[in-house]
């Protein structure tokens, strides 16, 4: 048994560090491509993800796939709010 565990430890050496490192992805939302950064959450488990191009736009998920899906939703919402704010700003200029 000790031999099998030792071989397993040797096999895993170097691979576990990949689980604790951030990773960069690119996602497409509304015909635009965004760079996102996925961060493991060692305290709570799962992952949190951010879109540096859209300050404050972040999300989280229990798995990589869930975190990527969630950030796409967050980006979509961020873009919709930006669009509404620009629309309101344009209407305010016309009223003035």
N, C-alpha and C positions, 0 to 999 in steps of 0.2 A: 504493500500500500504506500509506503513512504517513497518508493521509487516512482510510482505513478504520479504522486503529488509533485514531486520534484520536477519531473518532466513537464507537467502542466504549468508550473510556475515559470520554467524556462521558456515555454512556448508563449506564455502571456506577457513576458517581459517586453516592454516597449509598446505593446498594443493597448494597454490600459491608459496610457497617457493621452491617446487620441480621444478618449471619452471625456477628458476634462479640458480639452482645448476648444476654443471657439472656431467656428467654420463659416466661411463666406459662401453665399448662394446668390443666384440671380432669379428673380421671379417676374412674371409678366402679369400686369394688372391694367385693364382698360387700354390695351395696345401699347403700353409703356413698360419698359424694363427697369427694375430697381435692384440695386445691390442690397442684400440684407446680411446681417451677422447673427448667427445662431450661437448662443452661449449655454453650456450645460449649467444646471442649477444644482450644485452638489448638496446644498442644505435641504431643499425641499424635494429634490428629484425633478425630472423633466427638464425642460428647456425654456429659456426666454429668448426672444428674437427682436431685433431692432432694425429700422430702416434709416440709416444715417442721412439720407437725402431729404427725409421728412422729419425734422426735429420733433421729438416727443412721440413719434409713431413706433409703438412697440406692442408686443403681445407675448403669450406663453402657451405651452402645451405639454402634455405628458409624454409625447413622443416627438421625434423630429418631424414626421409627417403632419401631426396635429399642429405643431408650432408653425410650420410653413403655411398650412391652410389658414391659421388664425392671423398671421401677419398679412396675408393677402386681403383678408376681410378688413383688417385695420387700415391698410393702405387705401383700399377702396373708400372706406368711410372718411379718411383724411382728405382724399381728393374731392369727395362730394362736399365736404365742409368748405374747402378752399374755393370751390366753384360758387357756392352760395354766398360766401363773403365777398367775392369779386362782383357778383351780380348785385348785391346790396350796395356795395361801394359805388358802382356805376349808377344805380338809381338815386343815390344820395347826391351825386354830382349833378345829375339832371335837375333835381328838385331845387338845388341852390341857386 
